[in-house]
Amino acid sequence: IIKEFLSIYMFRRTQYDLNPILIKTIGYPETDPIEHDIDVLYETQQEADIYRIAAGAINGKIVPGGENNPYSRVSYEDNPLVRTNMLRFLSADINMFVKVQNDRFQNNLPIWHGTKSKINMVVNKVVELSNRTSNQSVIIFVHYIEERDSIKEALWYKGKENGMGPTLGYIIYEIDGNVEIKDREYILFDSKRMINSDQKCIIIATMQSSAEGLNMQHFSNIIIASTDYNPGNEFQAIKRAHRIGQQNEVHVWRYIHRYILGKKENAKRHIDLQVEGKKAEKIEKSNDLINGSFNAARNWHIRDLSGYNNEKSVIFKDIYDENIENTLIELGITKIDKGNISDEIIKDLLSGKV
């Protein structure tokens, strides 16, 4: 009976369900993260052409004017997963993409020695944050070690150029899959200690190794260098900082590559288009599941808090379905008040009385 009951009534307590009183009491951030989606602006026409031609070739399209460009040799493969991954490599770091193409397809693509606009934009955001009088520290989430190394190299050159030293005055930490759990915990402990002593810090972390289990609420600036096709990974990564104990507004900067397929198209196309599509699909399915399920947490009061007797710990949209009533009737429960199941009924169910 309990299993059948739980298949309909989910105990769900998310940030969007919490009573405002409870949010304030436990120190949960009262405002959502402020997200900034930023288009990559290419510094040179030559770089823009490479992204336009390579992204078109990955999708099996001939881009006008690209016939004589060496990057038109990029291979098309009739496998959507391979295409999505190739676009992710291209978005992350162009020379990582070149290496993967040459290793997989023997395309003999040349290494790119020109501008890397997205990497430079990420570093410029770090410089902008460093000029603040407070709240300068930042987490940079990447997907690949090669992407991290490109950012570190650009930080070094920018620091030397500005006379700010090779790290722009930041203490830089790294977290990836090769860093053991105890060492990750030490990085978080040490970075918090440094920030509390007015030092500015950067953590450059691979998203897969940092999306769960880490407490980073001493940071409130997050840069997502390249987007993830799984929205859950990005959501969990942002939640490393947007959690209980966060004292500041959390800002998220996400950098998105775009390209124009041709003049006749007169529209922008994402290099991250398939990634964005996958994210939208997963979000839609997740919302359908959540919105179609009952939240049993709604009957749990805020207890042991002076002055808040009988306050509900969650607030929610009433969701009612005749199928729920029919199922409960089959279980022997006949007193149904359109989505209002009493504590006594829940206790009876869990105790096995019905």
C-alpha positions as a Markdown table, in Angstrom:
| # | Residue | x | y | z |
|---|---|---|---|---|
| 1 | Ile | 0.0 | 0.0 | 0.0 |
| 2 | Ile | 2.8 | 2.4 | 0.9 |
| 3 | Lys | 4.6 | 1.9 | -2.4 |
| 4 | Glu | 1.3 | 2.5 | -4.3 |
| 5 | Phe | 0.7 | 5.6 | -2.2 |
| 6 | Leu | 4.2 | 7.0 | -2.8 |
| 7 | Ser | 3.9 | 6.4 | -6.5 |
| 8 | Ile | 1.3 | 9.2 | -6.5 |
| 9 | Tyr | 2.3 | 11.3 | -3.5 |
| 10 | Met | 5.9 | 12.5 | -3.8 |
| 11 | Phe | 7.6 | 14.1 | -0.8 |
| 12 | Arg | 9.2 | 17.0 | -2.5 |
| 13 | Arg | 10.8 | 20.0 | -0.8 |
| 14 | Thr | 12.6 | 22.3 | -3.4 |
| 15 | Gln | 13.6 | 25.9 | -3.1 |
| 16 | Tyr | 10.4 | 26.9 | -5.0 |
| 17 | Asp | 8.2 | 25.1 | -2.5 |
| 18 | Leu | 9.7 | 26.5 | 0.7 |
| 19 | Asn | 7.6 | 28.9 | 2.8 |
| 20 | Pro | 9.3 | 32.3 | 2.8 |
| 21 | Ile | 9.5 | 32.2 | 6.6 |
| 22 | Leu | 11.4 | 28.9 | 6.4 |
| 23 | Ile | 13.7 | 30.4 | 3.7 |
| 24 | Lys | 14.6 | 33.3 | 6.0 |
| 25 | Thr | 15.0 | 31.1 | 9.0 |
| 26 | Ile | 17.5 | 28.6 | 7.5 |
| 27 | Gly | 19.4 | 31.4 | 5.7 |
| 28 | Tyr | 18.6 | 30.2 | 2.1 |
| 29 | Pro | 19.1 | 32.9 | -0.6 |
| 30 | Glu | 15.9 | 34.8 | -1.0 |
| 31 | Thr | 16.5 | 35.7 | -4.7 |
| 32 | Asp | 17.2 | 33.4 | -7.7 |
| 33 | Pro | 20.6 | 33.5 | -9.4 |
| 34 | Ile | 20.9 | 36.3 | -11.9 |
| 35 | Glu | 21.9 | 34.7 | -15.2 |
| 36 | His | 23.6 | 36.5 | -18.1 |
| 37 | Asp | 23.7 | 34.7 | -21.5 |
| 38 | Ile | 26.4 | 36.4 | -23.5 |
| 39 | Asp | 27.1 | 36.0 | -27.2 |
| 40 | Val | 30.7 | 35.5 | -28.2 |
| 41 | Leu | 31.9 | 38.4 | -30.3 |
| 42 | Tyr | 34.7 | 37.4 | -32.6 |
| 43 | Glu | 37.8 | 39.6 | -32.6 |
| 44 | Thr | 38.7 | 38.9 | -36.2 |
| 45 | Gln | 36.9 | 37.9 | -39.3 |
| 46 | Gln | 39.2 | 35.0 | -39.8 |
| 47 | Glu | 38.2 | 33.5 | -36.5 |
| 48 | Ala | 34.5 | 34.1 | -37.2 |
| 49 | Asp | 34.9 | 32.3 | -40.6 |
| 50 | Ile | 36.5 | 29.3 | -38.9 |
| 51 | Tyr | 33.6 | 28.8 | -36.5 |
| 52 | Arg | 31.1 | 29.4 | -39.2 |
| 53 | Ile | 32.7 | 27.0 | -41.6 |
| 54 | Ala | 33.5 | 24.3 | -39.1 |
| 55 | Ala | 30.1 | 24.4 | -37.4 |
| 56 | Gly | 28.4 | 24.2 | -40.8 |
| 57 | Ala | 30.6 | 21.2 | -41.8 |
| 58 | Ile | 29.8 | 19.3 | -38.5 |
| 59 | Asn | 26.1 | 19.6 | -39.4 |
| 60 | Gly | 26.7 | 18.5 | -43.0 |
| 61 | Lys | 26.1 | 22.0 | -44.6 |
| 62 | Ile | 28.3 | 23.7 | -47.2 |
| 63 | Val | 28.9 | 27.2 | -46.0 |
| 64 | Pro | 29.2 | 29.9 | -48.8 |
| 65 | Gly | 32.7 | 31.2 | -49.2 |
| 66 | Gly | 34.3 | 28.4 | -47.2 |
| 67 | Glu | 35.4 | 26.1 | -50.0 |
| 68 | Asn | 39.1 | 27.1 | -49.9 |
| 69 | Asn | 39.3 | 27.3 | -46.2 |
| 70 | Pro | 41.3 | 24.4 | -44.6 |
| 71 | Tyr | 38.7 | 24.1 | -41.9 |
| 72 | Ser | 36.1 | 23.1 | -44.5 |
| 73 | Arg | 37.7 | 19.7 | -44.3 |
| 74 | Val | 35.9 | 19.1 | -41.0 |
| 75 | Ser | 34.1 | 15.8 | -41.2 |
| 76 | Tyr | 30.3 | 15.2 | -41.0 |
| 77 | Glu | 29.2 | 12.0 | -39.2 |
| 78 | Asp | 25.6 | 10.7 | -39.3 |
| 79 | Asn | 25.5 | 10.3 | -35.6 |
| 80 | Pro | 23.7 | 13.0 | -33.5 |
| 81 | Leu | 25.8 | 12.2 | -30.4 |
| 82 | Val | 29.1 | 12.6 | -32.3 |
| 83 | Arg | 27.9 | 15.8 | -33.9 |
| 84 | Thr | 26.8 | 17.2 | -30.5 |
| 85 | Asn | 30.2 | 16.3 | -28.9 |
| 86 | Met | 32.1 | 17.9 | -31.9 |
| 87 | Leu | 30.1 | 21.1 | -31.4 |
| 88 | Arg | 31.0 | 21.0 | -27.6 |
| 89 | Phe | 34.7 | 20.6 | -28.4 |
| 90 | Leu | 34.5 | 23.5 | -30.9 |
| 91 | Ser | 32.7 | 25.7 | -28.3 |
| 92 | Ala | 35.2 | 24.8 | -25.5 |
| 93 | Asp | 38.5 | 25.3 | -27.3 |
| 94 | Ile | 39.2 | 25.4 | -31.0 |
| 95 | Asn | 42.6 | 23.6 | -30.8 |
| 96 | Met | 41.1 | 20.7 | -28.7 |
| 97 | Phe | 38.5 | 20.4 | -31.5 |
| 98 | Val | 41.3 | 20.4 | -34.1 |
| 99 | Lys | 43.1 | 17.6 | -32.3 |
| 100 | Val | 40.0 | 15.5 | -32.0 |
| 101 | Gln | 39.2 | 15.9 | -35.7 |
| 102 | Asn | 42.7 | 15.1 | -36.7 |
| 103 | Asp | 42.9 | 12.0 | -34.5 |
| 104 | Arg | 39.5 | 10.7 | -35.4 |
| 105 | Phe | 39.3 | 11.5 | -39.1 |
| 106 | Gln | 42.9 | 12.3 | -40.2 |
| 107 | Asn | 41.7 | 15.7 | -41.6 |
| 108 | Asn | 45.1 | 17.4 | -41.2 |
| 109 | Leu | 43.5 | 20.6 | -39.9 |
| 110 | Pro | 46.0 | 23.3 | -39.0 |
| 111 | Ile | 46.5 | 24.4 | -35.4 |
| 112 | Trp | 44.9 | 27.8 | -34.8 |
| 113 | His | 47.3 | 30.5 | -33.6 |
| 114 | Gly | 45.0 | 33.5 | -33.8 |
| 115 | Thr | 42.5 | 35.0 | -31.4 |
| 116 | Lys | 40.4 | 33.0 | -29.0 |
| 117 | Ser | 37.5 | 35.4 | -28.4 |
| 118 | Lys | 35.5 | 33.4 | -26.0 |
| 119 | Ile | 38.5 | 32.7 | -23.8 |
| 120 | Asn | 39.4 | 36.4 | -23.9 |
| 121 | Met | 35.9 | 37.4 | -22.9 |
| 122 | Val | 36.0 | 35.0 | -19.9 |
| 123 | Val | 39.3 | 36.6 | -18.8 |
| 124 | Asn | 38.1 | 40.1 | -19.4 |
| 125 | Lys | 35.1 | 39.3 | -17.0 |
| 126 | Val | 37.7 | 38.2 | -14.4 |
| 127 | Val | 39.6 | 41.5 | -14.9 |
| 128 | Glu | 36.3 | 43.4 | -14.5 |
| 129 | Leu | 35.5 | 41.5 | -11.2 |
| 130 | Ser | 39.1 | 42.1 | -10.0 |
| 131 | Asn | 38.4 | 45.9 | -10.2 |
| 132 | Arg | 35.6 | 45.7 | -7.7 |
| 133 | Thr | 36.3 | 46.8 | -4.1 |
| 134 | Ser | 34.6 | 43.6 | -2.8 |
| 135 | Asn | 33.1 | 40.3 | -3.9 |
| 136 | Gln | 35.9 | 39.7 | -6.5 |
| 137 | Ser | 36.3 | 36.0 | -6.3 |
| 138 | Val | 34.9 | 33.7 | -9.0 |
| 139 | Ile | 34.2 | 30.1 | -9.9 |
| 140 | Ile | 34.9 | 29.2 | -13.6 |
| 141 | Phe | 33.2 | 26.0 | -14.7 |
| 142 | Val | 34.7 | 24.3 | -17.7 |
| 143 | His | 34.1 | 20.9 | -19.4 |
| 144 | Tyr | 37.6 | 19.9 | -20.4 |
| 145 | Ile | 41.1 | 20.3 | -19.0 |
| 146 | Glu | 42.2 | 21.7 | -22.4 |
| 147 | Glu | 39.6 | 24.5 | -21.9 |
| 148 | Arg | 40.9 | 25.2 | -18.4 |
| 149 | Asp | 44.5 | 25.4 | -19.7 |
| 150 | Ser | 43.5 | 27.9 | -22.4 |
| 151 | Ile | 41.9 | 30.1 | -19.8 |
| 152 | Lys | 44.9 | 29.8 | -17.5 |
| 153 | Glu | 47.2 | 30.8 | -20.4 |
| 154 | Ala | 45.0 | 33.8 | -21.3 |
| 155 | Leu | 45.0 | 34.9 | -17.6 |
| 156 | Trp | 48.8 | 34.8 | -17.6 |
| 157 | Tyr | 49.1 | 36.9 | -20.7 |
| 158 | Lys | 46.4 | 39.4 | -19.5 |
| 159 | Gly | 48.2 | 39.7 | -16.1 |
| 160 | Lys | 51.5 | 40.4 | -17.7 |
| 161 | Glu | 49.9 | 42.9 | -20.1 |
| 162 | Asn | 48.2 | 44.8 | -17.3 |
| 163 | Gly | 51.2 | 44.7 | -15.0 |
| 164 | Met | 49.1 | 42.7 | -12.4 |
| 165 | Gly | 51.3 | 39.6 | -12.3 |
| 166 | Pro | 50.7 | 36.3 | -14.0 |
| 167 | Thr | 47.5 | 35.5 | -12.0 |
| 168 | Leu | 45.9 | 39.0 | -12.1 |
| 169 | Gly | 46.4 | 39.0 | -8.3 |
| 170 | Tyr | 44.2 | 36.0 | -7.8 |
| 171 | Ile | 45.0 | 32.8 | -5.9 |
| 172 | Ile | 44.0 | 30.1 | -8.4 |
| 173 | Tyr | 42.8 | 26.6 | -7.4 |
| 174 | Glu | 41.9 | 23.8 | -9.7 |
| 175 | Ile | 39.3 | 21.0 | -9.3 |
| 176 | Asp | 39.0 | 18.1 | -11.8 |
| 177 | Gly | 38.4 | 14.4 | -11.8 |
| 178 | Asn | 41.9 | 13.7 | -10.7 |
| 179 | Val | 41.6 | 15.7 | -7.5 |
| 180 | Glu | 40.7 | 13.5 | -4.6 |
| 181 | Ile | 37.6 | 14.3 | -2.4 |
| 182 | Lys | 39.8 | 15.2 | 0.6 |
| 183 | Asp | 41.8 | 17.6 | -1.5 |
| 184 | Arg | 38.7 | 19.2 | -2.9 |
| 185 | Glu | 37.5 | 19.8 | 0.6 |
| 186 | Tyr | 40.9 | 21.4 | 1.5 |
| 187 | Ile | 40.6 | 23.7 | -1.6 |
| 188 | Leu | 37.2 | 24.9 | -0.4 |
| 189 | Phe | 38.4 | 25.4 | 3.2 |
| 190 | Asp | 41.6 | 27.3 | 2.0 |
| 191 | Ser | 39.7 | 29.4 | -0.5 |
| 192 | Lys | 37.2 | 30.4 | 2.2 |
| 193 | Arg | 40.0 | 31.3 | 4.6 |
| 194 | Met | 41.7 | 33.4 | 1.9 |
| 195 | Ile | 38.5 | 35.2 | 0.9 |
| 196 | Asn | 37.8 | 36.0 | 4.6 |
| 197 | Ser | 41.2 | 37.6 | 4.8 |
| 198 | Asp | 40.4 | 39.8 | 1.8 |
| 199 | Gln | 42.4 | 37.7 | -0.8 |
| 200 | Lys | 40.7 | 37.2 | -4.1 |
| 201 | Cys | 40.4 | 33.6 | -5.4 |
| 202 | Ile | 39.5 | 31.7 | -8.6 |
| 203 | Ile | 38.4 | 28.1 | -8.6 |
| 204 | Ile | 38.6 | 26.7 | -12.1 |
| 205 | Ala | 36.5 | 23.5 | -11.9 |
| 206 | Thr | 35.4 | 20.9 | -14.4 |
| 207 | Met | 31.6 | 20.7 | -14.2 |
| 208 | Gln | 31.3 | 17.0 | -14.0 |
| 209 | Ser | 33.6 | 16.8 | -10.9 |
| 210 | Ser | 32.0 | 19.7 | -9.1 |
| 211 | Ala | 28.3 | 19.6 | -9.8 |
| 212 | Glu | 27.4 | 17.8 | -6.6 |
| 213 | Gly | 28.6 | 17.6 | -3.0 |
| 214 | Leu | 30.7 | 20.7 | -2.8 |
| 215 | Asn | 29.8 | 23.8 | -0.7 |
| 216 | Met | 31.0 | 27.0 | -2.5 |
| 217 | Gln | 28.7 | 29.6 | -0.9 |
| 218 | His | 31.7 | 31.8 | -0.2 |
| 219 | Phe | 31.7 | 32.5 | -3.9 |
| 220 | Ser | 28.8 | 34.4 | -5.6 |
| 221 | Asn | 30.3 | 35.0 | -9.1 |
| 222 | Ile | 30.1 | 32.1 | -11.5 |
| 223 | Ile | 31.3 | 31.9 | -15.1 |
| 224 | Ile | 30.1 | 29.0 | -17.2 |
| 225 | Ala | 32.7 | 28.9 | -20.0 |
| 226 | Ser | 30.8 | 26.5 | -22.2 |
| 227 | Thr | 27.2 | 25.3 | -21.8 |
| 228 | Asp | 26.2 | 21.7 | -20.9 |
| 229 | Tyr | 23.6 | 19.7 | -22.8 |
| 230 | Asn | 22.3 | 18.4 | -19.5 |
| 231 | Pro | 20.5 | 21.3 | -17.6 |
| 232 | Gly | 20.8 | 19.3 | -14.4 |
| 233 | Asn | 24.6 | 19.6 | -14.5 |
| 234 | Glu | 24.5 | 23.3 | -14.8 |
| 235 | Phe | 21.8 | 23.7 | -12.2 |
| 236 | Gln | 23.7 | 21.6 | -9.7 |
| 237 | Ala | 26.9 | 23.5 | -10.5 |
| 238 | Ile | 25.2 | 26.9 | -9.8 |
| 239 | Lys | 23.7 | 25.4 | -6.6 |
| 240 | Arg | 27.3 | 24.9 | -5.3 |
| 241 | Ala | 27.2 | 28.6 | -4.5 |
| 242 | His | 23.5 | 29.4 | -4.4 |
| 243 | Arg | 22.7 | 27.6 | -1.2 |
| 244 | Ile | 22.2 | 28.0 | 2.5 |
| 245 | Gly | 24.7 | 30.5 | 3.9 |
| 246 | Gln | 25.0 | 32.6 | 0.7 |
| 247 | Gln | 25.2 | 36.3 | 1.7 |
| 248 | Asn | 25.3 | 37.9 | -1.7 |
| 249 | Glu | 23.4 | 37.9 | -5.0 |
| 250 | Val | 24.7 | 35.1 | -7.2 |
| 251 | His | 25.5 | 36.2 | -10.7 |
| 252 | Val | 26.1 | 33.6 | -13.5 |
| 253 | Trp | 27.7 | 34.5 | -16.9 |
| 254 | Arg | 27.3 | 31.9 | -19.6 |
| 255 | Tyr | 29.2 | 32.3 | -22.9 |
| 256 | Ile | 27.5 | 31.1 | -26.1 |
| 257 | His | 29.1 | 30.7 | -29.5 |
| 258 | Arg | 26.9 | 31.6 | -32.5 |
| 259 | Tyr | 27.5 | 31.6 | -36.2 |
| 260 | Ile | 25.7 | 32.8 | -39.3 |
| 261 | Leu | 25.2 | 30.1 | -41.9 |
| 262 | Gly | 24.8 | 32.5 | -44.8 |
| 263 | Lys | 23.6 | 35.9 | -45.9 |
| 264 | Lys | 20.3 | 34.5 | -47.2 |
| 265 | Glu | 19.5 | 32.9 | -43.8 |
| 266 | Asn | 19.4 | 36.3 | -42.1 |
| 267 | Ala | 19.4 | 34.6 | -38.7 |
| 268 | Lys | 21.8 | 33.6 | -36.1 |
| 269 | Arg | 22.5 | 29.9 | -35.5 |
| 270 | His | 24.0 | 28.5 | -32.3 |
| 271 | Ile | 27.2 | 26.4 | -32.4 |
| 272 | Asp | 25.6 | 25.3 | -29.2 |
| 273 | Leu | 22.2 | 24.8 | -30.9 |
| 274 | Gln | 21.9 | 21.0 | -30.4 |
| 275 | Val | 23.2 | 21.4 | -26.8 |
| 276 | Glu | 20.5 | 24.1 | -26.1 |
| 277 | Gly | 17.9 | 21.8 | -27.7 |
| 278 | Lys | 18.8 | 18.9 | -25.5 |
| 279 | Lys | 18.6 | 21.2 | -22.4 |
| 280 | Ala | 15.1 | 22.4 | -23.4 |
| 281 | Glu | 13.9 | 18.9 | -23.9 |
| 282 | Lys | 15.2 | 17.6 | -20.6 |
| 283 | Ile | 13.7 | 20.7 | -18.8 |
| 284 | Glu | 10.3 | 20.1 | -20.4 |
| 285 | Lys | 10.2 | 16.5 | -19.4 |
| 286 | Ser | 11.3 | 17.3 | -15.8 |
| 287 | Asn | 8.7 | 20.0 | -15.4 |
| 288 | Asp | 6.0 | 17.6 | -16.7 |
| 289 | Leu | 6.9 | 15.1 | -14.1 |
| 290 | Ile | 7.1 | 17.5 | -11.2 |
| 291 | Asn | 3.9 | 19.4 | -12.1 |
| 292 | Gly | 2.0 | 16.2 | -12.5 |
| 293 | Ser | 2.9 | 14.9 | -9.1 |
| 294 | Phe | 1.4 | 15.7 | -5.7 |
| 295 | Asn | 3.7 | 17.3 | -3.1 |
| 296 | Ala | 3.2 | 15.4 | 0.2 |
| 297 | Ala | 5.6 | 17.8 | 2.0 |
| 298 | Arg | 2.8 | 20.3 | 2.0 |
| 299 | Asn | 1.3 | 18.8 | 5.2 |
| 300 | Trp | 4.5 | 19.1 | 7.2 |
| 301 | His | 4.4 | 22.2 | 9.4 |
| 302 | Ile | 7.3 | 24.4 | 10.5 |
| 303 | Arg | 7.7 | 22.9 | 14.0 |
| 304 | Asp | 9.6 | 24.1 | 17.1 |
| 305 | Leu | 9.8 | 27.7 | 15.9 |
| 306 | Ser | 8.3 | 30.2 | 18.2 |
| 307 | Gly | 5.4 | 32.2 | 16.7 |
| 308 | Tyr | 5.0 | 30.0 | 13.7 |
| 309 | Asn | 2.5 | 27.4 | 14.9 |
| 310 | Asn | 0.7 | 25.6 | 12.1 |
| 311 | Glu | 2.6 | 27.3 | 9.4 |
| 312 | Lys | 3.2 | 25.0 | 6.4 |
| 313 | Ser | 6.8 | 24.3 | 5.6 |
| 314 | Val | 6.1 | 24.5 | 1.9 |
| 315 | Ile | 3.8 | 26.4 | -0.3 |
| 316 | Phe | 2.6 | 25.0 | -3.6 |
| 317 | Lys | 0.2 | 25.1 | -6.4 |
| 318 | Asp | -2.8 | 22.9 | -5.8 |
| 319 | Ile | -2.7 | 19.9 | -8.1 |
| 320 | Tyr | -5.7 | 17.7 | -8.3 |
| 321 | Asp | -6.5 | 14.8 | -10.6 |
| 322 | Glu | -9.6 | 12.5 | -10.5 |
| 323 | Asn | -7.2 | 9.6 | -11.0 |
| 324 | Ile | -5.7 | 10.3 | -7.5 |
| 325 | Glu | -9.2 | 10.2 | -6.0 |
| 326 | Asn | -10.1 | 7.0 | -7.7 |
| 327 | Thr | -6.8 | 5.3 | -6.6 |
| 328 | Leu | -7.3 | 6.4 | -3.0 |
| 329 | Ile | -10.8 | 5.1 | -3.0 |
| 330 | Glu | -9.5 | 1.8 | -4.1 |
| 331 | Leu | -7.1 | 1.9 | -1.1 |
| 332 | Gly | -10.2 | 2.4 | 1.2 |
| 333 | Ile | -9.9 | 6.2 | 1.6 |
| 334 | Thr | -13.2 | 7.9 | 0.9 |
| 335 | Lys | -12.9 | 11.3 | 2.6 |
| 336 | Ile | -11.3 | 13.3 | -0.2 |
| 337 | Asp | -11.2 | 17.1 | -0.1 |
| 338 | Lys | -9.8 | 18.0 | -3.5 |
| 339 | Gly | -6.1 | 17.8 | -2.9 |
| 340 | Asn | -6.3 | 18.2 | 0.9 |
| 341 | Ile | -5.2 | 15.0 | 2.6 |
| 342 | Ser | -5.0 | 15.2 | 6.4 |
| 343 | Asp | -2.1 | 14.3 | 8.6 |
| 344 | Glu | -4.3 | 11.6 | 10.1 |
| 345 | Ile | -4.8 | 9.8 | 6.7 |
| 346 | Ile | -1.0 | 10.0 | 6.0 |
| 347 | Lys | -0.3 | 8.5 | 9.5 |
| 348 | Asp | -2.9 | 5.8 | 8.9 |
| 349 | Leu | -1.3 | 4.9 | 5.6 |
| 350 | Leu | 2.2 | 4.7 | 7.0 |
| 351 | Ser | 1.1 | 2.8 | 10.0 |
| 352 | Gly | -0.6 | 0.1 | 7.9 |
| 353 | Lys | -4.1 | 0.8 | 9.2 |
| 354 | Val | -5.4 | 1.1 | 5.6 |
